[in-house]
Amino acid sequence: MIEQTHMATHPDLIELRRRYDAASASPIAEGAAGLAFLGAVFLAASPWIVGFSALTAITVSNLIAGGALAALVIALTAAYGRMHGLTFVVPAIGIWTIVAPWVIVGAMDTTRTIWSNACAGGAIVFFGLVMLAVGFLRARRPAL
């Protein structure tokens, strides 16, 4: 009789998850995740903070993108070893945030929306790239 093993119990996979979890526990990764989360909260609330909530389309876009980013960062922080493959979405949401005032149909490209989205999106892209880099660099280091 052949004994079947599940992929989740494979030693290489367990070691890979351990390395990614160790990478996510570094102060740089935790700081980047925390600041990305704050960026997500600002993005979701920015229409009311900055004062462009009357522009419904970009208000909804920022609210959805900010909520999705906040949920993603929480999930990455809780289980980075299993979800590290989704880290690229953080800078992608930041890029969307930057271009949204020009891409969304209607006159959404006001001074307030451009400055707010460019600053928030730039910060989100930066912290997302830090999260990506920390995961790649720490996971690829040889174990001592």
Secondary structure, DSSP 8 states (H G I E B T S, - for coil): ------GGG-HHHHHHHHHHHHHHTSHHHHHHHHHHHHHHHHHHHHIIIII-TT-HHHHHHHHHHHHHHHHHHHHHHH-HHHHGGGTTHHHHHHHHHHHHHHHSSSS---HHHHHHHHHHHHHHHHHHHHHHHHHHHHHHS---
